[in-house]
């Protein structure tokens, strides 16, 4: 299927690995000019080498005003903004420090809110645009060991819905994607921190059996499987999908609506 992304420019935040890099690769395959983002030149260069010609990278910490200003100076407008930047960790609520709450909201919520505000004006002028937030099923099914993360992802989903309300009658859409456990180097470190092993299928099986037993997929998703849904939402073909939270969590969530 041709997603008609030729001539579109896409910015994907936090995109030097995992889901973010897979989204960049998939959008590029569909003809979009992609801009990736990370905090170090080394990671950017490594990722650009994987993407090949046509992709560009911006070194900036988008959780800070200074980092966002660097981005704004280099990228004036985009057609597609994918707010993928995010952090997660496993920690009991009793061990969560007060400053942890600010960290989760600054990274997972505020950065995407501010970037969306900045690039939204140009989208309105063109009467076309796509804003996509990469949230998580944890925003609905909040894990007991990841409460700040789950709360921030619920807030992110609410943010996207509120922003979508401002797009009525335009060619702009705002949607959220809810991945479940997905293979990435960050998740390998996460599994190691839970003593489920640092790689391989056995760590995943233990995690799903003990902590996510409702998964119908029975394995971690591949980043490409998430990216495929994001690419569709970014395309003109998805013009009737707006203000939605779409799942790609392997059937982990049992609620119908």
Beta strands, then each sheet from edge to edge (+ up, - down):
strand 1: 9-12
strand 2: 33-38
strand 3: 56-59
strand 4: 80-83
strand 5: 129-134
strand 6: 172-179
strand 7: 245-248
sheet 1: 3+ 2+ 1+ 4+ 5+ 6+ 7+
end
